[in-house]
Amino acid sequence: MHLQHTTKAVIRPGEQSGYVAECLEIPVVTQGATLDETVVNLREAAELHLDGEDLAEFGLAPAPTIVITMELETAHA
C-alpha cells in the first residue's frame, strides 16, 4: 500500500466573514477570522483528529504535511 506524505485542504472565504478550511482526505473542518488564524486552527484540528490514530488507516505516512489550496472569487473591474 502506498502511503501519502501529504493531506490536502481547501480554504475558502466564509459565508459571512473570515475563512473556512476543510481537509479532503480526513473529516476536519475549521474556521478563522484571518488566513493566518485559519491555517493555525487547521493544523491544530488535524493534529487533534489524528492524535493516537493509525495514520496508515487514513492512507497517510507518519508526520504528513498539509497542502492548502486557496479558493478566491474573481474580482470584476
VEXDRENBA-279922 format. One record per residue: residue number from 1; residue in one letter; z, x, y of N, C-alpha, C, O, CB in turn. Coordinates in Angstrom, 2 decimals. Atoms other than C-alpha are relative to their C-alpha. Glycine has a CB too. Layout:
residues N
<guti resi="NUM" resn="A" n_c3="Z" n_c1="X" n_c2="Y" ca_c3="Z" ca_c1="X" ca_c2="Y" c_c3="Z" c_c1="X" c_c2="Y" o_c3="Z" o_c1="X" o_c2="Y" cb_c3="Z" cb_c1="X" cb_c2="Y"/>
...
END
This chain:
residues 77
<guti resi="1" resn="M" n_c3="0.00" n_c1="0.85" n_c2="-1.18" ca_c3="0.00" ca_c1="0.00" ca_c2="0.00" c_c3="0.00" c_c1="0.89" c_c2="1.24" o_c3="0.74" o_c1="1.87" o_c2="1.31" cb_c3="1.22" cb_c1="-0.96" cb_c2="0.00"/>
<guti resi="2" resn="H" n_c3="0.10" n_c1="-0.75" n_c2="-1.25" ca_c3="-0.92" ca_c1="1.30" ca_c2="3.46" c_c3="0.99" c_c1="-0.60" c_c2="1.00" o_c3="0.93" o_c1="-1.80" o_c2="1.29" cb_c3="-1.47" cb_c1="-0.04" cb_c2="0.58"/>
<guti resi="3" resn="L" n_c3="-0.99" n_c1="0.47" n_c2="-0.98" ca_c3="1.97" ca_c1="1.04" ca_c2="5.95" c_c3="-0.48" c_c1="0.36" c_c2="1.40" o_c3="-0.92" o_c1="1.48" o_c2="1.66" cb_c3="1.40" cb_c1="0.62" cb_c2="-0.27"/>
<guti resi="4" resn="Q" n_c3="0.42" n_c1="-0.21" n_c2="-1.38" ca_c3="1.17" ca_c1="0.66" ca_c2="9.63" c_c3="1.08" c_c1="0.74" c_c2="0.77" o_c3="2.28" o_c1="0.51" o_c2="0.57" cb_c3="-0.33" cb_c1="-1.34" cb_c2="0.69"/>
<guti resi="5" resn="H" n_c3="-0.93" n_c1="-0.74" n_c2="-0.85" ca_c3="2.75" ca_c1="3.03" ca_c2="12.13" c_c3="0.18" c_c1="-0.67" c_c2="1.36" o_c3="0.96" o_c1="-0.22" o_c2="2.19" cb_c3="-0.48" cb_c1="1.44" cb_c2="0.19"/>
<guti resi="6" resn="T" n_c3="-0.12" n_c1="0.74" n_c2="-1.26" ca_c3="2.31" ca_c1="0.54" ca_c2="14.95" c_c3="0.12" c_c1="-1.49" c_c2="-0.28" o_c3="-0.35" o_c1="-1.98" o_c2="-1.31" cb_c3="-1.21" cb_c1="0.28" cb_c2="0.91"/>
<guti resi="7" resn="T" n_c3="0.01" n_c1="1.45" n_c2="0.01" ca_c3="3.05" ca_c1="-3.11" ca_c2="15.58" c_c3="-0.53" c_c1="-0.42" c_c2="1.36" o_c3="-0.21" o_c1="0.20" o_c2="2.37" cb_c3="1.43" cb_c1="-0.61" cb_c2="-0.29"/>
<guti resi="8" resn="K" n_c3="0.66" n_c1="0.40" n_c2="-1.24" ca_c3="1.07" ca_c1="-4.95" ca_c2="18.21" c_c3="0.76" c_c1="-1.12" c_c2="0.70" o_c3="1.37" o_c1="-1.98" o_c2="0.05" cb_c3="-1.44" cb_c1="-0.44" cb_c2="-0.27"/>
<guti resi="9" resn="A" n_c3="-0.62" n_c1="1.04" n_c2="-0.81" ca_c3="2.41" ca_c1="-7.08" ca_c2="21.05" c_c3="-0.91" c_c1="-0.33" c_c2="1.17" o_c3="-1.71" o_c1="0.50" o_c2="1.61" cb_c3="1.41" cb_c1="0.44" cb_c2="0.50"/>
<guti resi="10" resn="V" n_c3="0.77" n_c1="0.45" n_c2="-1.16" ca_c3="0.85" ca_c1="-9.07" ca_c2="23.87" c_c3="0.99" c_c1="-0.42" c_c2="1.07" o_c3="1.95" o_c1="-1.13" o_c2="0.80" cb_c3="-0.99" cb_c1="-1.17" cb_c2="-0.37"/>
<guti resi="11" resn="I" n_c3="-0.79" n_c1="0.46" n_c2="-1.15" ca_c3="2.37" ca_c1="-9.51" ca_c2="27.33" c_c3="-0.94" c_c1="-0.80" c_c2="0.88" o_c3="-2.04" o_c1="-0.36" o_c2="1.21" cb_c3="0.66" cb_c1="1.20" cb_c2="0.80"/>
<guti resi="12" resn="R" n_c3="0.81" n_c1="0.85" n_c2="-0.88" ca_c3="1.08" ca_c1="-12.35" ca_c2="29.46" c_c3="0.91" c_c1="-0.57" c_c2="1.08" o_c3="2.13" o_c1="-0.65" o_c2="0.90" cb_c3="-0.70" cb_c1="-1.15" cb_c2="-0.80"/>
<guti resi="13" resn="P" n_c3="-0.82" n_c1="0.63" n_c2="-1.04" ca_c3="2.24" ca_c1="-13.95" ca_c2="32.70" c_c3="0.67" c_c1="-1.26" c_c2="-0.54" o_c3="0.07" o_c1="-2.01" o_c2="-1.31" cb_c3="-0.86" cb_c1="-0.34" cb_c2="1.25"/>
<guti resi="14" resn="G" n_c3="-0.72" n_c1="1.21" n_c2="0.40" ca_c3="4.88" ca_c1="-16.63" ca_c2="32.18" c_c3="-0.60" c_c1="-1.22" c_c2="0.67" o_c3="-1.33" o_c1="-1.11" o_c2="1.65" cb_c3="1.49" cb_c1="0.12" cb_c2="0.35"/>
<guti resi="15" resn="E" n_c3="0.57" n_c1="1.23" n_c2="-0.55" ca_c3="4.03" ca_c1="-20.26" ca_c2="32.87" c_c3="0.44" c_c1="-0.25" c_c2="1.44" o_c3="-0.34" o_c1="-0.72" o_c2="2.26" cb_c3="0.39" cb_c1="-1.19" cb_c2="-0.87"/>
<guti resi="16" resn="Q" n_c3="-0.47" n_c1="0.23" n_c2="-1.35" ca_c3="6.21" ca_c1="-20.43" ca_c2="35.97" c_c3="0.26" c_c1="1.29" c_c2="0.76" o_c3="-0.03" o_c1="1.38" o_c2="1.96" cb_c3="1.27" cb_c1="-0.83" cb_c2="-0.03"/>
<guti resi="17" resn="S" n_c3="-0.25" n_c1="-1.29" n_c2="-0.63" ca_c3="7.26" ca_c1="-16.84" ca_c2="36.68" c_c3="0.26" c_c1="1.04" c_c2="-1.08" o_c3="0.43" o_c1="0.70" o_c2="-2.25" cb_c3="1.19" cb_c1="-0.08" cb_c2="1.00"/>
<guti resi="18" resn="G" n_c3="-0.29" n_c1="-1.07" n_c2="0.94" ca_c3="7.83" ca_c1="-13.46" ca_c2="35.06" c_c3="-1.07" c_c1="0.18" c_c2="-1.04" o_c3="-2.23" o_c1="-0.18" o_c2="-0.83" cb_c3="1.30" cb_c1="-0.26" cb_c2="-0.67"/>
<guti resi="19" resn="Y" n_c3="0.93" n_c1="-0.35" n_c2="1.06" ca_c3="6.24" ca_c1="-12.36" ca_c2="31.81" c_c3="0.58" c_c1="-0.38" c_c2="-1.35" o_c3="1.80" o_c1="-0.44" o_c2="-1.52" cb_c3="-0.33" cb_c1="1.50" cb_c2="0.04"/>
<guti resi="20" resn="V" n_c3="-0.39" n_c1="0.31" n_c2="1.37" ca_c3="6.33" ca_c1="-13.31" ca_c2="28.13" c_c3="-0.66" c_c1="1.03" c_c2="-0.91" o_c3="-1.84" o_c1="1.33" o_c2="-0.75" cb_c3="-0.41" cb_c1="-1.48" cb_c2="-0.40"/>
<guti resi="21" resn="A" n_c3="0.51" n_c1="-0.97" n_c2="0.96" ca_c3="5.93" ca_c1="-10.77" ca_c2="25.32" c_c3="0.16" c_c1="-0.57" c_c2="-1.41" o_c3="1.18" o_c1="-1.16" o_c2="-1.74" cb_c3="0.73" cb_c1="1.37" cb_c2="0.13"/>
<guti resi="22" resn="E" n_c3="-0.03" n_c1="0.51" n_c2="1.37" ca_c3="5.08" ca_c1="-11.65" ca_c2="21.72" c_c3="-0.59" c_c1="1.03" c_c2="-0.94" o_c3="-1.71" o_c1="1.50" o_c2="-0.73" cb_c3="-0.76" cb_c1="-1.35" cb_c2="-0.11"/>
<guti resi="23" resn="C" n_c3="0.52" n_c1="-0.89" n_c2="1.04" ca_c3="4.73" ca_c1="-9.37" ca_c2="18.70" c_c3="-0.93" c_c1="-0.80" c_c2="-0.90" o_c3="-0.71" o_c1="-1.99" o_c2="-1.12" cb_c3="1.15" cb_c1="0.65" cb_c2="-0.83"/>
<guti resi="24" resn="L" n_c3="0.98" n_c1="0.70" n_c2="0.82" ca_c3="1.78" ca_c1="-10.22" ca_c2="16.48" c_c3="0.33" c_c1="0.05" c_c2="-1.49" o_c3="0.04" o_c1="-0.91" o_c2="-2.21" cb_c3="-1.37" cb_c1="0.59" cb_c2="0.23"/>
<guti resi="25" resn="E" n_c3="-0.29" n_c1="-0.12" n_c2="1.43" ca_c3="2.99" ca_c1="-8.96" ca_c2="13.07" c_c3="1.41" c_c1="-0.45" c_c2="-0.39" o_c3="1.65" o_c1="-0.80" o_c2="-1.55" cb_c3="-0.19" cb_c1="1.41" cb_c2="-0.43"/>
<guti resi="26" resn="I" n_c3="-1.37" n_c1="0.43" n_c2="0.29" ca_c3="6.68" ca_c1="-9.84" ca_c2="13.34" c_c3="0.38" c_c1="-1.12" c_c2="0.96" o_c3="-0.13" o_c1="-1.16" o_c2="2.08" cb_c3="1.02" cb_c1="1.20" cb_c2="0.11"/>
<guti resi="27" resn="P" n_c3="-0.33" n_c1="1.15" n_c2="-0.84" ca_c3="8.27" ca_c1="-13.02" ca_c2="14.73" c_c3="0.98" c_c1="0.35" c_c2="1.13" o_c3="2.16" o_c1="0.01" o_c2="1.05" cb_c3="0.57" cb_c1="-1.11" cb_c2="-0.85"/>
<guti resi="28" resn="V" n_c3="-0.82" n_c1="-0.39" n_c2="-1.15" ca_c3="9.57" ca_c1="-11.63" ca_c2="18.03" c_c3="-0.70" c_c1="-0.46" c_c2="1.28" o_c3="-1.86" o_c1="-0.13" o_c2="1.52" cb_c3="0.24" cb_c1="1.55" cb_c2="0.03"/>
<guti resi="29" resn="V" n_c3="0.49" n_c1="0.46" n_c2="-1.31" ca_c3="9.11" ca_c1="-13.32" ca_c2="21.41" c_c3="1.14" c_c1="0.21" c_c2="0.99" o_c3="2.29" o_c1="-0.11" o_c2="0.69" cb_c3="-0.48" cb_c1="-1.51" cb_c2="-0.04"/>
<guti resi="30" resn="T" n_c3="-1.02" n_c1="-0.19" n_c2="-1.03" ca_c3="10.94" ca_c1="-12.39" ca_c2="24.61" c_c3="-0.66" c_c1="-0.15" c_c2="1.36" o_c3="-1.87" o_c1="-0.34" o_c2="1.45" cb_c3="0.70" cb_c1="1.39" cb_c2="-0.13"/>
<guti resi="31" resn="Q" n_c3="0.55" n_c1="0.13" n_c2="-1.35" ca_c3="10.53" ca_c1="-12.57" ca_c2="28.37" c_c3="0.79" c_c1="0.87" c_c2="0.96" o_c3="1.83" o_c1="1.42" o_c2="0.61" cb_c3="0.02" cb_c1="-1.47" cb_c2="0.46"/>
<guti resi="32" resn="G" n_c3="-0.68" n_c1="-0.75" n_c2="-1.04" ca_c3="11.49" ca_c1="-10.83" ca_c2="31.58" c_c3="-0.57" c_c1="-0.35" c_c2="1.36" o_c3="-1.67" o_c1="-0.89" o_c2="1.47" cb_c3="-0.12" cb_c1="1.51" cb_c2="-0.25"/>
<guti resi="33" resn="A" n_c3="0.43" n_c1="0.30" n_c2="-1.37" ca_c3="11.26" ca_c1="-11.18" ca_c2="35.35" c_c3="-1.08" c_c1="0.97" c_c2="0.48" o_c3="-1.95" o_c1="0.61" o_c2="1.28" cb_c3="1.19" cb_c1="0.03" cb_c2="0.94"/>
<guti resi="34" resn="T" n_c3="0.98" n_c1="-1.02" n_c2="-0.38" ca_c3="9.27" ca_c1="-7.93" ca_c2="35.72" c_c3="-0.64" c_c1="0.56" c_c2="-1.27" o_c3="-0.15" o_c1="0.33" o_c2="-2.38" cb_c3="0.67" cb_c1="1.15" cb_c2="0.84"/>
<guti resi="35" resn="L" n_c3="0.63" n_c1="-0.64" n_c2="1.17" ca_c3="6.91" ca_c1="-5.99" ca_c2="33.45" c_c3="0.96" c_c1="0.98" c_c2="-0.66" o_c3="1.07" o_c1="1.00" o_c2="-1.89" cb_c3="-1.29" cb_c1="0.72" cb_c2="0.42"/>
<guti resi="36" resn="D" n_c3="-0.94" n_c1="-0.99" n_c2="0.55" ca_c3="9.49" ca_c1="-3.21" ca_c2="33.04" c_c3="1.09" c_c1="-0.69" c_c2="-0.81" o_c3="1.40" o_c1="-0.27" o_c2="-1.93" cb_c3="0.63" cb_c1="0.84" cb_c2="1.12"/>
<guti resi="37" resn="E" n_c3="-1.06" n_c1="0.73" n_c2="0.69" ca_c3="12.22" ca_c1="-5.69" ca_c2="32.09" c_c3="-0.54" c_c1="-0.62" c_c2="-1.30" o_c3="0.15" o_c1="-0.62" o_c2="-2.32" cb_c3="0.58" cb_c1="-1.09" cb_c2="0.91"/>
<guti resi="38" resn="T" n_c3="0.60" n_c1="0.62" n_c2="1.17" ca_c3="9.86" ca_c1="-7.44" ca_c2="29.66" c_c3="-0.20" c_c1="1.02" c_c2="-1.11" o_c3="0.06" o_c1="0.73" o_c2="-2.28" cb_c3="-1.33" cb_c1="-0.66" cb_c2="0.36"/>
<guti resi="39" resn="V" n_c3="0.21" n_c1="-1.06" n_c2="0.99" ca_c3="8.98" ca_c1="-4.15" ca_c2="27.90" c_c3="1.34" c_c1="0.42" c_c2="-0.61" o_c3="1.42" o_c1="0.60" o_c2="-1.83" cb_c3="-0.70" cb_c1="1.22" cb_c2="0.65"/>
<guti resi="40" resn="V" n_c3="-1.32" n_c1="-0.37" n_c2="0.51" ca_c3="12.68" ca_c1="-3.20" ca_c2="27.59" c_c3="0.51" c_c1="-1.09" c_c2="-0.93" o_c3="1.03" o_c1="-0.80" o_c2="-2.01" cb_c3="1.00" cb_c1="0.23" cb_c2="1.16"/>
<guti resi="41" resn="N" n_c3="-0.46" n_c1="1.11" n_c2="0.82" ca_c3="13.51" ca_c1="-6.67" ca_c2="26.24" c_c3="-0.78" c_c1="-0.08" c_c2="-1.31" o_c3="-0.21" o_c1="-0.39" o_c2="-2.36" cb_c3="-0.14" cb_c1="-1.32" cb_c2="0.77"/>
<guti resi="42" resn="L" n_c3="0.82" n_c1="0.01" n_c2="1.20" ca_c3="10.61" ca_c1="-6.47" ca_c2="23.78" c_c3="0.46" c_c1="1.06" c_c2="-0.98" o_c3="0.61" o_c1="0.79" o_c2="-2.18" cb_c3="-1.48" cb_c1="0.21" cb_c2="0.35"/>
<guti resi="43" resn="R" n_c3="-0.47" n_c1="-1.09" n_c2="0.86" ca_c3="11.77" ca_c1="-3.12" ca_c2="22.43" c_c3="1.33" c_c1="-0.37" c_c2="-0.65" o_c3="1.51" o_c1="-0.19" o_c2="-1.86" cb_c3="0.14" cb_c1="1.32" cb_c2="0.80"/>
<guti resi="44" resn="E" n_c3="-1.31" n_c1="0.38" n_c2="0.53" ca_c3="15.36" ca_c1="-4.38" ca_c2="22.05" c_c3="-0.11" c_c1="-1.12" c_c2="-1.03" o_c3="0.53" o_c1="-1.07" o_c2="-2.07" cb_c3="0.92" cb_c1="-0.42" cb_c2="1.14"/>
<guti resi="45" resn="A" n_c3="0.15" n_c1="1.13" n_c2="0.92" ca_c3="14.28" ca_c1="-7.65" ca_c2="20.40" c_c3="-0.62" c_c1="0.44" c_c2="-1.32" o_c3="-0.20" o_c1="0.00" o_c2="-2.38" cb_c3="-0.85" cb_c1="-1.11" cb_c2="0.65"/>
<guti resi="46" resn="A" n_c3="0.64" n_c1="-0.50" n_c2="1.23" ca_c3="12.01" ca_c1="-5.84" ca_c2="17.92" c_c3="0.98" c_c1="0.84" c_c2="-0.81" o_c3="1.03" o_c1="0.72" o_c2="-2.03" cb_c3="-1.27" cb_c1="0.82" cb_c2="0.35"/>
<guti resi="47" resn="E" n_c3="-0.99" n_c1="-0.83" n_c2="0.70" ca_c3="14.74" ca_c1="-3.31" ca_c2="17.08" c_c3="1.05" c_c1="-0.88" c_c2="-0.68" o_c3="1.41" o_c1="-0.63" o_c2="-1.83" cb_c3="0.67" cb_c1="0.98" cb_c2="0.97"/>
<guti resi="48" resn="L" n_c3="-1.00" n_c1="0.91" n_c2="0.58" ca_c3="17.28" ca_c1="-6.11" ca_c2="16.52" c_c3="-0.57" c_c1="-0.75" c_c2="-1.19" o_c3="0.10" o_c1="-0.91" o_c2="-2.21" cb_c3="0.51" cb_c1="-0.99" cb_c2="1.06"/>
<guti resi="49" resn="H" n_c3="0.62" n_c1="0.76" n_c2="1.09" ca_c3="14.84" ca_c1="-8.08" ca_c2="14.37" c_c3="-0.18" c_c1="0.87" c_c2="-1.25" o_c3="0.01" o_c1="0.39" o_c2="-2.37" cb_c3="-1.36" cb_c1="-0.55" cb_c2="0.46"/>
<guti resi="50" resn="L" n_c3="0.29" n_c1="-0.89" n_c2="1.13" ca_c3="14.01" ca_c1="-5.06" ca_c2="12.18" c_c3="1.23" c_c1="0.74" c_c2="-0.51" o_c3="1.17" o_c1="1.36" o_c2="-1.58" cb_c3="-1.05" cb_c1="0.98" cb_c2="0.39"/>
<guti resi="51" resn="D" n_c3="-1.21" n_c1="-0.73" n_c2="0.38" ca_c3="17.56" ca_c1="-3.63" ca_c2="12.02" c_c3="0.47" c_c1="-0.43" c_c2="-1.38" o_c3="0.72" o_c1="-1.61" o_c2="-1.62" cb_c3="1.11" cb_c1="-0.21" cb_c2="1.04"/>
<guti resi="52" resn="G" n_c3="-0.49" n_c1="0.28" n_c2="1.34" ca_c3="18.65" ca_c1="-3.39" ca_c2="8.41" c_c3="-1.04" c_c1="-0.59" c_c2="-0.94" o_c3="-0.73" o_c1="-0.85" o_c2="-2.11" cb_c3="1.15" cb_c1="-0.92" cb_c2="0.08"/>
<guti resi="53" resn="E" n_c3="1.07" n_c1="0.56" n_c2="0.82" ca_c3="15.33" ca_c1="-4.75" ca_c2="7.11" c_c3="-0.77" c_c1="1.11" c_c2="-0.70" o_c3="-0.78" o_c1="2.26" o_c2="-0.24" cb_c3="-0.95" cb_c1="-0.85" cb_c2="0.85"/>
<guti resi="54" resn="D" n_c3="0.92" n_c1="-0.92" n_c2="0.66" ca_c3="12.99" ca_c1="-3.06" ca_c2="4.65" c_c3="-1.33" c_c1="-0.11" c_c2="0.74" o_c3="-2.06" o_c1="-1.09" o_c2="0.57" cb_c3="-0.15" cb_c1="-0.33" cb_c2="-1.55"/>
<guti resi="55" resn="L" n_c3="1.20" n_c1="0.06" n_c2="-0.84" ca_c3="10.15" ca_c1="-2.22" ca_c2="7.04" c_c3="-1.27" c_c1="-0.16" c_c2="-0.83" o_c3="-2.25" o_c1="-0.74" o_c2="-0.36" cb_c3="-0.10" cb_c1="1.25" cb_c2="0.85"/>
<guti resi="56" resn="A" n_c3="1.18" n_c1="0.12" n_c2="0.86" ca_c3="7.70" ca_c1="-1.98" ca_c2="4.14" c_c3="-0.32" c_c1="-1.47" c_c2="-0.30" o_c3="-1.48" o_c1="-1.81" o_c2="-0.52" cb_c3="0.21" cb_c1="0.77" cb_c2="-1.32"/>
<guti resi="57" resn="E" n_c3="0.25" n_c1="1.43" n_c2="0.21" ca_c3="8.16" ca_c1="-5.75" ca_c2="3.62" c_c3="-0.85" c_c1="-0.59" c_c2="1.13" o_c3="-1.55" o_c1="-1.58" o_c2="0.92" cb_c3="1.34" cb_c1="-0.76" cb_c2="-0.11"/>
<guti resi="58" resn="F" n_c3="0.80" n_c1="0.44" n_c2="-1.14" ca_c3="6.58" ca_c1="-6.17" ca_c2="7.07" c_c3="-1.31" c_c1="0.80" c_c2="0.09" o_c3="-2.10" o_c1="0.60" o_c2="1.01" cb_c3="0.80" cb_c1="0.16" cb_c2="1.31"/>
<guti resi="59" resn="G" n_c3="1.19" n_c1="-0.85" n_c2="-0.01" ca_c3="3.87" ca_c1="-3.61" ca_c2="6.20" c_c3="0.10" c_c1="1.14" c_c2="1.00" o_c3="-0.92" o_c1="1.71" o_c2="1.40" cb_c3="-1.21" cb_c1="-0.83" cb_c2="0.31"/>
<guti resi="60" resn="L" n_c3="-0.20" n_c1="-1.02" n_c2="-1.02" ca_c3="5.41" ca_c1="-1.11" ca_c2="8.62" c_c3="0.61" c_c1="1.27" c_c2="-0.58" o_c3="1.46" o_c1="1.22" o_c2="-1.47" cb_c3="0.90" cb_c1="-0.54" cb_c2="1.11"/>
<guti resi="61" resn="A" n_c3="-0.59" n_c1="-1.30" n_c2="0.32" ca_c3="6.16" ca_c1="2.60" ca_c2="8.23" c_c3="1.31" c_c1="0.13" c_c2="0.78" o_c3="1.55" o_c1="-0.63" o_c2="1.72" cb_c3="-0.99" cb_c1="1.17" cb_c2="0.34"/>
<guti resi="62" resn="P" n_c3="-1.23" n_c1="-0.22" n_c2="-0.75" ca_c3="9.57" ca_c1="3.90" ca_c2="9.38" c_c3="-0.28" c_c1="0.32" c_c2="1.47" o_c3="-1.26" o_c1="1.00" o_c2="1.79" cb_c3="0.81" cb_c1="1.14" cb_c2="-0.63"/>
<guti resi="63" resn="A" n_c3="0.08" n_c1="-0.25" n_c2="-1.45" ca_c3="10.07" ca_c1="4.00" ca_c2="13.18" c_c3="-1.37" c_c1="-0.33" c_c2="0.59" o_c3="-2.01" o_c1="0.54" o_c2="1.19" cb_c3="0.32" cb_c1="1.45" cb_c2="0.29"/>
<guti resi="64" resn="P" n_c3="1.32" n_c1="0.35" n_c2="-0.55" ca_c3="6.91" ca_c1="2.08" ca_c2="14.16" c_c3="0.01" c_c1="-0.02" c_c2="1.53" o_c3="1.05" o_c1="-0.23" o_c2="2.15" cb_c3="-0.45" cb_c1="-1.37" cb_c2="-0.53"/>
<guti resi="65" resn="T" n_c3="0.20" n_c1="0.06" n_c2="-1.45" ca_c3="5.56" ca_c1="2.22" ca_c2="17.71" c_c3="-0.55" c_c1="-1.37" c_c2="0.35" o_c3="-1.34" o_c1="-1.94" o_c2="-0.41" cb_c3="-0.96" cb_c1="1.13" cb_c2="0.48"/>
<guti resi="66" resn="I" n_c3="0.55" n_c1="1.28" n_c2="-0.47" ca_c3="4.86" ca_c1="-0.97" ca_c2="19.66" c_c3="-1.17" c_c1="0.30" c_c2="0.93" o_c3="-1.02" o_c1="1.01" o_c2="1.92" cb_c3="1.10" cb_c1="-0.86" cb_c2="0.73"/>
<guti resi="67" resn="V" n_c3="1.19" n_c1="-0.13" n_c2="-0.82" ca_c3="1.33" ca_c1="-1.08" ca_c2="21.08" c_c3="-0.15" c_c1="-1.31" c_c2="0.77" o_c3="-0.29" o_c1="-2.38" o_c2="0.16" cb_c3="-1.28" cb_c1="0.33" cb_c2="-0.86"/>
<guti resi="68" resn="I" n_c3="0.01" n_c1="1.20" n_c2="-0.84" ca_c3="1.19" ca_c1="-3.51" ca_c2="24.01" c_c3="-1.36" c_c1="-0.20" c_c2="0.65" o_c3="-1.95" o_c1="0.73" o_c2="1.19" cb_c3="1.10" cb_c1="0.09" cb_c2="1.07"/>
<guti resi="69" resn="T" n_c3="1.19" n_c1="0.42" n_c2="-0.72" ca_c3="-1.83" ca_c1="-5.37" ca_c2="25.31" c_c3="0.45" c_c1="-0.95" c_c2="1.10" o_c3="1.28" o_c1="-1.83" o_c2="0.86" cb_c3="-1.05" cb_c1="-0.69" cb_c2="-0.97"/>
<guti resi="70" resn="M" n_c3="-0.37" n_c1="0.85" n_c2="-1.14" ca_c3="-1.55" ca_c1="-7.00" ca_c2="28.73" c_c3="-1.14" c_c1="-0.97" c_c2="0.26" o_c3="-2.29" o_c1="-0.55" o_c2="0.43" cb_c3="0.31" cb_c1="0.85" cb_c2="1.27"/>
<guti resi="71" resn="E" n_c3="1.00" n_c1="1.01" n_c2="-0.33" ca_c3="-3.38" ca_c1="-10.26" ca_c2="29.36" c_c3="0.13" c_c1="-0.34" c_c2="1.47" o_c3="1.20" o_c1="-0.74" o_c2="1.93" cb_c3="0.15" cb_c1="-1.27" cb_c2="-0.89"/>
<guti resi="72" resn="L" n_c3="0.00" n_c1="0.33" n_c2="-1.43" ca_c3="-4.34" ca_c1="-10.78" ca_c2="33.00" c_c3="-1.08" c_c1="-1.01" c_c2="0.28" o_c3="-2.15" o_c1="-1.00" o_c2="-0.34" cb_c3="-0.22" cb_c1="1.25" cb_c2="0.87"/>
<guti resi="73" resn="E" n_c3="1.03" n_c1="0.94" n_c2="-0.44" ca_c3="-6.18" ca_c1="-13.60" ca_c2="34.64" c_c3="-0.85" c_c1="0.70" c_c2="1.05" o_c3="-0.32" o_c1="1.48" o_c2="1.85" cb_c3="0.62" cb_c1="-1.32" cb_c2="0.57"/>
<guti resi="74" resn="T" n_c3="0.85" n_c1="-0.62" n_c2="-1.00" ca_c3="-9.17" ca_c1="-12.53" ca_c2="36.70" c_c3="0.20" c_c1="-0.67" c_c2="1.34" o_c3="0.38" o_c1="-1.89" o_c2="1.43" cb_c3="-1.47" cb_c1="-0.05" cb_c2="-0.42"/>
<guti resi="75" resn="A" n_c3="-0.14" n_c1="0.52" n_c2="-1.36" ca_c3="-8.85" ca_c1="-12.91" ca_c2="40.44" c_c3="-1.40" c_c1="-0.18" c_c2="0.58" o_c3="-2.25" o_c1="0.71" o_c2="0.48" cb_c3="0.86" cb_c1="0.97" cb_c2="0.89"/>
<guti resi="76" resn="H" n_c3="1.29" n_c1="0.28" n_c2="-0.62" ca_c3="-11.77" ca_c1="-14.51" ca_c2="42.23" c_c3="0.10" c_c1="0.20" c_c2="1.49" o_c3="0.98" o_c1="-0.37" o_c2="2.14" cb_c3="-0.48" cb_c1="-1.43" cb_c2="-0.33"/>
<guti resi="77" resn="A" n_c3="-0.05" n_c1="-0.30" n_c2="-1.43" ca_c3="-12.51" ca_c1="-13.20" ca_c2="45.70" c_c3="-0.63" c_c1="-1.11" c_c2="0.80" o_c3="-0.68" o_c1="-1.04" o_c2="2.03" cb_c3="-0.71" cb_c1="1.33" cb_c2="0.31"/>
END
